[in-house]
């Protein structure tokens, strides 16, 4: 665009509360002018994104252009600048889609997630990577890891914990043997709906859902469908796929799954906790630089000696590093030995984090850095 602003590009007065100053026709005319400016600026942004790609030189694939720390910084500035009336969440979503479209000019990112189509994992993948990425629905969390490791997917998105039901153990167990790195996280507010072909609660004799979702809705089910059989399946989308074949079956899933599989909402939201949120991890093949507001995940295999865990955690407090979470799992290959998954604030390149990890080493059999990544943007 030319540095000199045209009349159309000149700053426009904002409407104020109270009596309208403009007629409907004038308001629409202003909106049309703003839309033309927005479209021009998006096109200009896309051109500069192309220049960034050229400046990086001839790279192998779209994954080589993606910088999660840079995206996190851009989105945080969006939140800081936002003065309404749109919410932070809406503004972040809009800018995420713009960045997704600009990145896809090189080549769409291939994102593996727990399928089939319509799962919460797909929603998390779209929330983090935008709709210009190419989704790869996969049959299990293990398969998501495998496809990213093999290079068939650029990144993967897997659930790791729910605010009410705790950890998804299969995800943690995969890190015991996988060399993949965590390069992002997504927090998704989860609303569960009871869906069926007929839309009649009195027809329902069995309810399909993922075990985590059944647990998230157990009080509601006990109160409203005490005699219905509860059938755990691999995903909520798979539950919806099965429920569409019989009038006496229902699924607990997200609204999007109902739209995909042609089911009617019977009731919802039906989750027991109003703050029901699932955290997802973004899997990649490398570590990325700091974004300025990061989290580091480590896997610590402690030595079999008195006070081993206390010795391991002590350096965190000494260096003023906050521990956000700790979880133990049996270590593969060693009976009655345990590994500890620990989330801490900061990036592995931060001086305090680096010093704390170094001081942990003498008290651990092994410390594995799972990833340092931007904290989820609100």
Beta strands, then each sheet from edge to edge (+ up, - down):
strand 1: 110-114
strand 2: 134-138
strand 3: 155-162
strand 4: 166-167
strand 5: 181-189
strand 6: 193-196
strand 7: 206-210
strand 8: 229-233
strand 9: 249-253
strand 10: 264-268
strand 11: 277-284
strand 12: 294-302
strand 13: 323-330
strand 14: 338-345
strand 15: 364-374
sheet 1: 2+ 1+ 3+ 4-
sheet 2: 2+ 1+ 3+ 11- 5+
sheet 3: 8+ 7+ 9+ 6- 10+
sheet 4: 13+ 14- 12+ 15-
end
